[in-house]
Amino acid sequence: MGYNWVGCHISVGDIWRTDFTSESIMSKPTFKINDVINNLKIIEDLGVKKGSEASKNSVRFVMVECIKCGNKIEGRYQKFKDKLKVCPCSSLRKIKKFTCPYRLRILKIWHGMRTRCYNKSSKSYGRYGGKGILICDEWLSSFDDFYRWSIKNGYGCNLSIDRIESNLGYAPNNCRWADAKMQSRNRRNTLKESQVIEIKNMIDNGIFPVEIAKKYNVPVKRIYYIKTGLTWNE
């Protein structure tokens, strides 16, 4: 059985085999690069790809960037549009309704780490991501891994995540949960005991405190503390 229109013949089988889904018949995308949908900015059109074996439809994929945290996600355009796929940071309010306070606070800390390390719009980016301070792959890709590590390694409601070596990134072997006093001792201008011994030798050799302070990137008054025998890390 078939139909004839001005010299062309179309069978019923041809009609059934035709894919009439909006994404598959679309020769050009209906969006533009830099369009924002549900707080996600489209940064790249990845083209049309074949769907699953079950659907066998062709669907359009895109790369988006979260305008809140800078996270980049690849996925099906229609799912982003219909809010079926969102950035993890957008689920904070939903999680609050059913999660324990510990998990919620740790999630916010994890989100904060990602923001200051990868979101160039963040005020803190220059002191973290801008200086090469990043997050290990294990924690970056999985909040659950970070949560489990936190619970097993002394997490407390009065503590914050602290990097032991301030020039290195966030990773299990370089992080701990610390209070404000402990964190203040781990600032970039904190001196190690071996460095203090070196500074004392430089002072004895007549090198000016200003030159020593510049070399170790610390305030001049800290050099005078060492010279007079006061505690150098306060």
PEDASUL-V776077 format. One record per pair of residues at least 12 apart in sequence whose ideal C-beta (glycine too) atoms are under 10 Angstrom apart, sorted by sequence separation. I is the first residue (numbers start at 1). J is the second residue. D is the distance in Angstrom with one decimal. If there is no record, write none. Layout:
# PEDASUL-V776077
[[I	J	D] [I	J	D]]
This chain:
# PEDASUL-V776077
[[1	13	9.1] [2	14	8.3] [3	15	8.7] [33	45	6.8] [48	60	5.2] [49	61	5.5] [62	74	7.6] [63	75	8.4] [73	85	7.3] [92	104	7.7] [95	107	6.4] [96	108	9.9] [112	124	8.5] [116	128	4.3] [117	129	4.4] [162	174	9.5] [163	175	5.8] [164	176	6.2] [200	212	9.9] [208	220	9.4] [209	221	8.8] [211	223	9.3] [222	234	9.3] [2	15	9.6] [29	42	8.9] [32	45	9.3] [47	60	7.1] [48	61	7.7] [61	74	6.6] [62	75	7.2] [64	77	8.8] [73	86	8.6] [95	108	9.8] [115	128	9.1] [116	129	6.6] [117	130	9.3] [162	175	6.7] [163	176	8.4] [199	212	5.7] [202	215	8.3] [209	222	9.0] [210	223	8.1] [31	45	8.0] [46	60	7.8] [47	61	6.8] [61	75	6.6] [62	76	7.9] [73	87	6.4] [115	129	9.1] [116	130	9.4] [117	131	9.9] [161	175	5.9] [162	176	5.4] [164	178	9.1] [198	212	9.0] [199	213	9.2] [202	216	9.6] [209	223	4.0] [212	226	8.8] [218	232	8.5] [45	60	7.5] [46	61	4.1] [47	62	9.1] [61	76	5.8] [62	77	4.8] [72	87	9.3] [73	88	9.1] [92	107	6.6] [113	128	8.4] [114	129	9.6] [117	132	9.5] [146	161	9.2] [161	176	8.0] [162	177	7.0] [163	178	9.5] [208	223	9.1] [209	224	6.1] [212	227	9.5] [218	233	9.9] [29	45	5.8] [45	61	8.2] [46	62	5.8] [59	75	10.0] [60	76	7.2] [61	77	6.7] [62	78	9.8] [64	80	5.9] [71	87	5.2] [91	107	8.9] [92	108	6.9] [117	133	6.1] [118	134	7.7] [160	176	9.9] [161	177	6.6] [162	178	3.8] [199	215	8.9] [207	223	9.7] [28	45	9.7] [44	61	9.4] [45	62	5.8] [46	63	6.1] [59	76	5.3] [60	77	4.8] [61	78	9.8] [62	79	9.9] [70	87	9.5] [71	88	7.2] [116	133	8.1] [117	134	5.3] [118	135	7.9] [159	176	8.7] [160	177	7.2] [161	178	8.0] [162	179	8.9] [166	183	9.9] [198	215	9.4] [199	216	6.9] [209	226	8.9] [29	47	9.1] [44	62	6.5] [45	63	8.1] [59	77	7.6] [60	78	7.6] [61	79	9.7] [62	80	7.0] [69	87	6.6] [71	89	6.8] [89	107	9.2] [117	135	5.5] [159	177	4.0] [160	178	6.5] [162	180	9.8] [198	216	8.5] [209	227	6.9] [29	48	9.0] [43	62	8.1] [44	63	3.9] [59	78	6.8] [61	80	9.9] [62	81	9.7] [68	87	7.1] [69	88	8.4] [70	89	9.5] [71	90	9.9] [88	107	8.6] [89	108	9.6] [92	111	7.0] [116	135	9.9] [153	172	7.9] [158	177	9.4] [159	178	6.0] [160	179	7.7] [199	218	9.1] [42	62	5.3] [43	63	5.4] [44	64	8.4] [59	79	9.0] [66	86	8.6] [67	87	9.1] [69	89	4.5] [113	133	9.5] [114	134	9.9] [152	172	9.8] [159	179	5.8] [160	180	7.6] [162	182	6.7] [163	183	9.3] [166	186	6.0] [195	215	9.9] [196	216	9.6] [203	223	7.5] [27	48	9.3] [42	63	7.6] [43	64	6.5] [44	65	9.2] [64	85	9.0] [66	87	3.9] [68	89	5.6] [69	90	9.0] [89	110	9.6] [113	134	9.6] [114	135	6.7] [156	177	6.2] [158	179	6.3] [159	180	9.2] [162	183	5.0] [165	186	8.6] [166	187	7.0] [167	188	7.7] [195	216	6.3] [202	223	9.0] [203	224	9.6] [26	48	8.1] [40	62	9.0] [41	63	9.8] [42	64	5.5] [43	65	5.1] [64	86	9.9] [65	87	9.0] [66	88	8.7] [68	90	7.3] [88	110	9.0] [89	111	5.3] [113	135	5.8] [118	140	8.4] [149	171	9.8] [153	175	8.0] [154	176	7.2] [155	177	5.2] [156	178	9.7] [158	180	8.8] [160	182	9.4] [161	183	9.3] [164	186	7.0] [166	188	5.2] [40	63	9.9] [41	64	6.2] [42	65	8.3] [64	87	8.3] [66	89	6.3] [88	111	7.6] [89	112	10.0] [117	140	8.5] [149	172	5.6] [153	176	6.9] [154	177	4.9] [156	179	8.4] [159	182	8.8] [160	183	6.5] [162	185	9.7] [163	186	7.2] [166	189	9.6] [195	218	9.2] [199	222	9.0] [200	223	10.0] [203	226	7.2] [204	227	9.7] [24	48	7.5] [40	64	4.1] [41	65	5.0] [66	90	7.6] [68	92	10.0] [87	111	9.9] [146	170	8.8] [153	177	6.6] [154	178	9.1] [159	183	9.3] [162	186	6.1] [166	190	8.1] [189	213	9.6] [199	223	6.5] [202	226	9.8] [203	227	5.4] [23	48	7.4] [37	62	9.6] [39	64	9.4] [40	65	7.0] [41	66	7.9] [51	76	8.6] [89	114	7.8] [110	135	8.8] [114	139	9.0] [150	175	9.2] [191	216	6.6] [24	50	9.9] [38	64	9.3] [39	65	9.9] [40	66	5.9] [41	67	5.5] [88	114	8.8] [89	115	8.1] [113	139	7.7] [114	140	7.1] [146	172	9.0] [149	175	8.1] [191	217	9.8] [196	222	9.7] [200	226	6.3] [24	51	8.8] [35	62	9.6] [37	64	7.9] [39	66	6.3] [40	67	7.2] [49	76	8.8] [113	140	8.8] [145	172	8.9] [150	177	7.0] [189	216	8.0] [191	218	6.5] [199	226	5.4] [200	227	8.0] [23	51	8.9] [36	64	9.0] [38	66	9.7] [39	67	5.4] [40	68	9.4] [44	72	9.2] [46	74	6.7] [189	217	6.2] [190	218	8.4] [199	227	8.5] [31	60	9.0] [33	62	9.1] [35	64	9.6] [36	65	9.6] [38	67	9.9] [39	68	5.8] [43	72	7.4] [46	75	9.2] [48	77	9.9] [110	139	7.3] [114	143	9.5] [140	169	9.8] [146	175	9.5] [188	217	7.1] [189	218	4.6] [196	225	9.8] [197	226	9.7] [200	229	9.8] [21	51	9.2] [30	60	9.1] [33	63	9.9] [39	69	9.5] [44	74	8.6] [46	76	9.7] [89	119	10.0] [110	140	9.4] [133	163	7.8] [139	169	9.6] [140	170	8.6] [188	218	9.1] [189	219	7.1] [196	226	5.8] [29	60	6.1] [31	62	7.7] [34	65	9.8] [36	67	6.5] [40	71	9.3] [41	72	9.8] [46	77	8.9] [139	170	6.3] [187	218	9.8] [191	222	7.2] [195	226	9.6] [19	51	10.0] [24	56	9.8] [26	58	9.4] [28	60	10.0] [40	72	9.8] [45	77	8.5] [110	142	9.7] [111	143	8.5] [139	171	7.2] [190	222	9.5] [191	223	9.7] [24	57	5.4] [25	58	9.3] [26	59	10.0] [29	62	8.1] [40	73	7.4] [110	143	5.3] [113	146	8.4] [133	166	8.5] [136	169	6.7] [138	171	7.7] [139	172	7.8] [189	222	7.4] [199	232	8.3] [21	55	8.7] [23	57	7.1] [24	58	4.5] [26	60	7.1] [133	167	8.0] [134	168	9.4] [135	169	6.1] [136	170	6.5] [137	171	9.2] [138	172	7.3] [191	225	10.0] [23	58	6.9] [24	59	7.3] [40	75	9.5] [42	77	7.9] [110	145	9.9] [128	163	9.9] [132	167	8.5] [133	168	7.7] [134	169	4.5] [135	170	4.5] [136	171	3.9] [191	226	8.1] [19	55	9.6] [21	57	5.1] [23	59	4.9] [24	60	8.8] [107	143	6.2] [110	146	5.1] [131	167	8.4] [132	168	9.2] [133	169	5.1] [134	170	7.4] [135	171	7.6] [136	172	7.3] [139	175	8.9] [196	232	5.7] [19	56	8.1] [20	57	9.8] [21	58	8.1] [22	59	9.9] [23	60	5.3] [106	143	8.2] [109	146	8.5] [110	147	7.7] [132	169	7.6] [133	170	7.5] [134	171	9.2] [136	173	8.9] [195	232	9.0] [196	233	9.0] [19	57	5.8] [21	59	8.0] [22	60	9.7] [23	61	9.9] [42	80	8.1] [109	147	9.9] [136	174	8.6] [19	58	7.1] [107	146	8.9] [136	175	9.3] [193	232	9.2] [37	77	8.6] [40	80	5.6] [71	111	9.4] [103	143	9.2] [106	146	7.2] [107	147	7.6] [110	150	8.7] [129	169	9.5] [135	175	9.9] [192	232	10.0] [193	233	9.7] [40	81	9.4] [103	144	9.9] [106	147	5.4] [109	150	8.1] [128	169	8.7] [191	232	5.6] [192	233	9.4] [38	80	6.7] [69	111	6.5] [106	148	10.0] [128	170	9.2] [190	232	8.6] [191	233	6.5] [37	80	5.8] [38	81	7.6] [40	83	9.8] [68	111	9.2] [69	112	9.2] [71	114	6.6] [106	149	9.7] [190	233	5.3] [37	81	5.5] [38	82	9.0] [70	114	7.7] [71	115	8.9] [103	147	6.4] [106	150	5.2] [189	233	9.0] [37	82	9.6] [38	83	5.6] [40	85	8.9] [69	114	5.9] [70	115	6.9] [102	147	8.6] [105	150	9.6] [106	151	8.2] [31	77	6.9] [37	83	8.9] [40	86	7.5] [69	115	5.0] [70	116	9.9] [72	118	8.7] [109	155	9.3] [187	233	8.8] [30	77	8.7] [38	85	9.4] [39	86	8.0] [40	87	6.6] [68	115	8.2] [69	116	9.9] [70	117	9.1] [71	118	7.1] [103	150	9.4] [186	233	9.7] [29	77	7.3] [38	86	6.6] [39	87	7.1] [66	114	9.8] [70	118	5.0] [71	119	8.1] [102	150	8.4] [103	151	9.1] [112	160	9.8] [113	161	6.9] [185	233	5.8] [31	80	9.7] [38	87	9.0] [66	115	9.8] [69	118	7.6] [70	119	3.2] [102	151	7.5] [106	155	6.7] [112	161	8.6] [184	233	8.7] [185	234	8.9] [31	81	8.4] [39	89	8.9] [40	90	8.9] [69	119	5.5] [70	120	6.7] [105	155	8.8] [109	159	9.9] [184	234	8.8] [26	77	9.9] [30	81	9.4] [39	90	6.4] [68	119	8.1] [70	121	6.8] [109	160	7.3] [110	161	8.7] [38	90	7.9] [67	119	9.3] [69	121	9.4] [70	122	7.5] [105	157	6.8] [109	161	5.7] [117	169	7.5] [23	76	8.4] [66	119	8.4] [68	121	9.2] [69	122	8.4] [102	155	7.0] [117	170	7.3] [23	77	7.5] [65	119	9.4] [67	121	8.2] [102	156	9.3] [116	170	10.0] [23	78	6.2] [70	125	8.6] [88	143	6.9] [102	157	7.5] [106	161	9.1] [22	78	8.1] [101	157	7.6] [113	169	9.4] [114	170	9.4] [21	78	9.4] [113	170	5.6] [131	188	9.8] [70	129	8.9] [110	170	9.4] [127	188	9.5] [113	175	9.6] [109	177	9.7] [71	140	9.6] [106	177	10.0]]
